[in-house]
């Protein structure tokens, strides 16, 4: 399985960005897709996930500002990010996994910089 993320960039505080991630290859439909991020000098952390059935989960720091969505036929997950803050800066990684199995894949990461 390959994951191709895109949509990162430089944005001012209060601005918006939408990240996209397209999966290809031997995809198992019952996967959970998600976004994680890693800020400079910090560990990778969960941002948001969405199951194949549409159940979502968010980090407390983003749940009122970010929206995750997916299209199963298009094997695509999006992260709509609004009201961005400097602390949202980091490399955002797309992930696709099935809990309890070896099915766990990562994209290459896309850089989001929030700065004035």
Secondary structure, DSSP 8 states (H G I E B T S, - for coil): -EEEEE--EEE-TT--EEEEEEEESS--TT-EEEEEEE-TTS--EEEEEE-TT--EEE-TTTTTTEEEEEETTTTEEEEEE-S--GGG-EEEEEEEE-TTSS-EEE---EEEEE--
